[in-house]
Amino acid sequence: VDAAFSERMETLSTSIGELEARVSQKTDDRVAALVDSVSTSIETARAEIEGRVGAQVDAAFSERMETLSTSIGELEARVSQKTDDRVAALVDSVSTSIETARAEIEGRVGAQVDAAFSE
């Protein structure tokens, strides 16, 4: 009876060891597959987030560049208008000065001519 019991206990112990090994291997395989799946999901999510963030940064940069370009264009237009206004005022002033000088010269020359004929 003792020999049969010992033999059964040994067989049972061997079966339990084999079962533990199989369960352990299946668990390891499943955990490895789960780790791979989670790693892949994380990499995919990271790539998607980086893509979205990159697109948002690009959009914000483009918007700021457009705003800056518009501001520069408006500044150019104001500077150009002020320059045109100043040039026009200068041309008017010079024209007036020339007309005044011409009138004074013509007046003096006319007076000299009149004086010369009168003598």
C-alpha positions in Angstrom: 0.0 0.0 0.0 2.8 2.4 0.9 4.6 1.7 -2.4 1.5 2.2 -4.4 0.8 5.4 -2.5 4.3 6.6 -2.9 4.1 5.8 -6.6 0.8 7.7 -7.0 2.2 10.6 -5.1 5.3 10.7 -7.3 3.1 10.5 -10.5 0.8 13.2 -9.0 3.8 15.4 -8.2 5.2 14.9 -11.7 1.9 15.7 -13.2 1.6 18.8 -11.1 5.1 19.9 -12.1 4.3 19.4 -15.8 1.0 21.3 -15.4 2.8 24.1 -13.6 5.4 24.3 -16.4 2.7 24.4 -19.1 0.6 27.0 -17.2 3.7 29.1 -16.6 4.7 28.9 -20.3 1.2 29.8 -21.5 1.1 32.7 -19.0 4.5 33.9 -20.2 3.4 33.6 -23.8 0.2 35.5 -23.1 2.0 38.2 -21.1 4.6 38.6 -23.9 1.8 38.9 -26.5 0.0 41.4 -24.3 3.2 43.4 -23.8 3.8 43.5 -27.6 0.2 44.6 -28.2 0.4 47.3 -25.6 3.8 48.5 -26.9 2.3 48.6 -30.5 -0.7 50.6 -29.2 1.5 53.0 -27.4 3.7 53.6 -30.4 0.7 54.1 -32.6 -0.9 56.5 -30.2 2.4 58.4 -29.9 2.7 58.7 -33.6 -0.9 59.9 -33.9 -0.4 62.5 -31.1 2.9 63.7 -32.7 1.2 64.0 -36.0 -1.7 66.0 -34.5 0.6 68.2 -32.5 2.8 68.8 -35.5 -0.2 69.7 -37.6 -1.4 72.1 -34.8 2.0 73.7 -34.6 2.2 74.1 -38.4 -1.3 75.6 -38.4 -0.4 78.1 -35.6 2.8 79.0 -37.3 1.1 79.5 -40.7 -1.6 81.7 -39.0 1.0 83.8 -37.2 3.0 84.2 -40.4 -0.1 85.3 -42.3 -0.9 87.8 -39.5 2.7 89.0 -39.6 2.6 89.3 -43.4 -0.7 91.3 -43.2 0.8 93.6 -40.6 3.9 94.1 -42.7 1.8 94.9 -45.7 -0.3 97.4 -43.7 2.9 99.0 -42.4 4.3 99.2 -45.9 1.1 100.9 -47.1 1.1 103.4 -44.3 4.8 104.2 -44.8 4.3 104.5 -48.5 1.4 106.8 -48.1 3.2 109.0 -45.6 6.2 109.1 -47.9 3.9 110.0 -50.9 2.3 112.7 -48.8 5.6 114.2 -47.7 7.0 114.1 -51.2 3.8 115.8 -52.5 4.1 118.5 -49.8 7.8 119.0 -50.7 7.0 119.3 -54.4 4.2 121.8 -53.6 6.6 123.8 -51.4 9.4 123.8 -54.0 7.0 124.7 -56.8 5.6 127.6 -54.7 9.2 128.7 -53.9 10.1 128.6 -57.6 7.0 130.5 -58.6 7.7 133.1 -55.9 11.4 133.4 -57.0 10.4 133.6 -60.7 7.9 136.4 -59.9 10.5 138.3 -57.9 13.2 137.9 -60.6 10.7 138.9 -63.3 9.7 141.9 -61.2 13.3 143.0 -60.8 14.3 142.4 -64.4 11.1 144.2 -65.5 12.0 147.1 -63.2 15.6 147.2 -64.6 14.3 147.1 -68.2 11.9 149.9 -67.5 14.6 151.9 -65.8 17.0 151.3 -68.8 14.4 152.4 -71.3 13.5 155.4 -69.2 17.0 156.7 -69.2 
